[in-house]
Amino acid sequence: MSVELNHTIVHSRDNRESAEFLAHILGLEVGAEWGPFVPVATSNGVTLDFAAIPAESIVMQHYAFLVSDEEFDAAFDRIERAGIAYFADPHGRQPGEINRHHGGRGVYFKDPAGHGMEIITTPYTFPAQ
Protein backbone atom coordinates (compact mmCIF):
# COMPACT_ATOMS: atom_id res chain seq x y z
CA MET A 1 0.00 0.00 0.00
CA SER A 2 1.27 3.45 -0.86
CA VAL A 3 1.12 6.28 1.65
CA GLU A 4 -1.90 8.56 1.22
CA LEU A 5 -3.33 11.39 3.26
CA ASN A 6 -6.62 10.08 4.67
CA HIS A 7 -7.93 12.91 6.84
CA THR A 8 -6.93 16.02 8.71
CA ILE A 9 -8.53 18.00 11.51
CA VAL A 10 -9.39 21.61 10.75
CA HIS A 11 -9.83 23.81 13.82
CA SER A 12 -12.74 26.24 13.67
CA ARG A 13 -14.83 28.47 15.90
CA ASP A 14 -17.98 26.67 14.71
CA ASN A 15 -17.37 23.29 13.11
CA ARG A 16 -20.73 23.16 11.32
CA GLU A 17 -20.39 26.71 9.92
CA SER A 18 -16.89 26.07 8.58
CA ALA A 19 -17.78 22.67 7.10
CA GLU A 20 -20.87 24.07 5.40
CA PHE A 21 -18.90 27.05 4.08
CA LEU A 22 -16.25 24.89 2.42
CA ALA A 23 -18.74 22.32 1.14
CA HIS A 24 -20.83 25.09 -0.42
CA ILE A 25 -17.88 26.75 -2.16
CA LEU A 26 -16.49 23.47 -3.51
CA GLY A 27 -19.84 21.87 -4.33
CA LEU A 28 -19.30 19.04 -1.84
CA GLU A 29 -21.49 17.40 0.80
CA VAL A 30 -21.21 17.82 4.56
CA GLY A 31 -21.03 14.40 6.18
CA ALA A 32 -22.77 13.21 9.32
CA GLU A 33 -21.37 14.63 12.53
CA TRP A 34 -19.08 12.13 14.21
CA GLY A 35 -18.16 12.92 17.80
CA PRO A 36 -16.71 16.45 17.81
CA PHE A 37 -16.16 16.44 14.02
CA VAL A 38 -18.16 17.61 11.02
CA PRO A 39 -16.54 16.01 7.95
CA VAL A 40 -16.24 17.16 4.35
CA ALA A 41 -14.80 14.54 2.00
CA THR A 42 -13.01 15.38 -1.23
CA SER A 43 -13.23 13.26 -4.37
CA ASN A 44 -9.80 11.70 -3.77
CA GLY A 45 -10.94 10.33 -0.41
CA VAL A 46 -9.31 12.89 1.89
CA THR A 47 -11.64 14.06 4.64
CA LEU A 48 -11.39 17.41 6.38
CA ASP A 49 -12.79 16.90 9.88
CA PHE A 50 -13.89 20.26 11.26
CA ALA A 51 -13.58 20.56 15.07
CA ALA A 52 -14.67 23.51 17.18
CA ILE A 53 -12.06 24.96 19.51
CA PRO A 54 -11.74 28.34 21.26
CA ALA A 55 -11.10 31.08 18.69
CA GLU A 56 -7.91 32.20 20.44
CA SER A 57 -6.45 28.71 19.97
CA ILE A 58 -6.90 28.62 16.18
CA VAL A 59 -3.67 28.83 14.22
CA MET A 60 -4.22 29.78 10.60
CA GLN A 61 -3.51 26.96 8.16
CA HIS A 62 -3.52 26.81 4.36
CA TYR A 63 -5.60 24.33 2.36
CA ALA A 64 -5.29 24.08 -1.44
CA PHE A 65 -7.80 22.21 -3.58
CA LEU A 66 -7.11 21.01 -7.13
CA VAL A 67 -10.28 21.40 -9.21
CA SER A 68 -11.26 21.11 -12.87
CA ASP A 69 -11.87 24.23 -14.94
CA GLU A 70 -15.62 23.66 -14.64
CA GLU A 71 -15.38 23.24 -10.86
CA PHE A 72 -13.24 26.38 -10.64
CA ASP A 73 -15.85 28.37 -12.56
CA ALA A 74 -18.64 27.10 -10.30
CA ALA A 75 -16.69 27.69 -7.07
CA PHE A 76 -15.53 31.13 -8.18
CA ASP A 77 -19.11 32.04 -9.04
CA ARG A 78 -20.21 30.99 -5.52
CA ILE A 79 -17.37 33.06 -4.01
CA GLU A 80 -18.42 36.13 -5.97
CA ARG A 81 -22.16 35.67 -5.30
CA ALA A 82 -21.47 35.36 -1.56
CA GLY A 83 -19.40 38.55 -1.59
CA ILE A 84 -16.34 36.73 -0.22
CA ALA A 85 -13.10 38.67 -0.57
CA TYR A 86 -10.65 36.87 -2.85
CA PHE A 87 -7.09 37.40 -3.97
CA ALA A 88 -4.65 36.31 -6.65
CA ASP A 89 -1.95 35.83 -4.01
CA PRO A 90 -1.73 34.24 -0.55
CA HIS A 91 -0.74 37.52 1.12
CA GLY A 92 -3.85 39.42 0.03
CA ARG A 93 -1.95 42.03 -2.00
CA GLN A 94 -3.92 41.40 -5.21
CA PRO A 95 -7.57 41.74 -4.17
CA GLY A 96 -10.36 40.97 -6.61
CA GLU A 97 -8.05 39.07 -8.97
CA ILE A 98 -7.29 35.46 -9.85
CA ASN A 99 -3.85 34.18 -10.87
CA ARG A 100 -2.71 32.15 -13.84
CA HIS A 101 0.26 30.39 -12.26
CA HIS A 102 1.58 27.09 -13.59
CA GLY A 103 -0.61 27.31 -16.70
CA GLY A 104 -3.91 27.26 -14.82
CA ARG A 105 -6.06 29.51 -12.68
CA GLY A 106 -6.01 30.00 -8.93
CA VAL A 107 -7.65 32.10 -6.24
CA TYR A 108 -7.25 32.54 -2.49
CA PHE A 109 -9.95 33.29 0.10
CA LYS A 110 -10.51 32.88 3.84
CA ASP A 111 -12.90 30.53 5.59
CA PRO A 112 -14.95 31.61 8.66
CA ALA A 113 -12.11 30.62 11.03
CA GLY A 114 -9.51 32.59 9.06
CA HIS A 115 -7.83 29.66 7.32
CA GLY A 116 -6.35 30.39 3.91
CA MET A 117 -8.22 28.46 1.22
CA GLU A 118 -6.98 28.12 -2.33
CA ILE A 119 -8.48 26.58 -5.44
CA ILE A 120 -6.25 25.81 -8.42
CA THR A 121 -6.84 24.18 -11.78
CA THR A 122 -3.28 22.98 -12.38
CA PRO A 123 -0.94 21.35 -9.87
CA TYR A 124 2.10 23.39 -8.97
CA THR A 125 5.33 22.48 -10.68
CA PHE A 126 8.69 23.52 -9.28
CA PRO A 127 10.55 25.38 -10.40
CA ALA A 128 7.56 27.44 -11.62
CA GLN A 129 7.14 27.46 -15.38
Buried (B, 14 or more C-beta within 10 A) or exposed (E): EEEEEEEEBBBBBBBEBBBBBBBBBBEBEBBEEEEEBBBBBBEEEBBBBBBBBEEEEBEEBEBBBBBEEEBBEBBBEBBEEEEBEBBBBBEBEBEEEBBEBBEBBBBBBBBBBBBBBBBBBBEEEEEEE
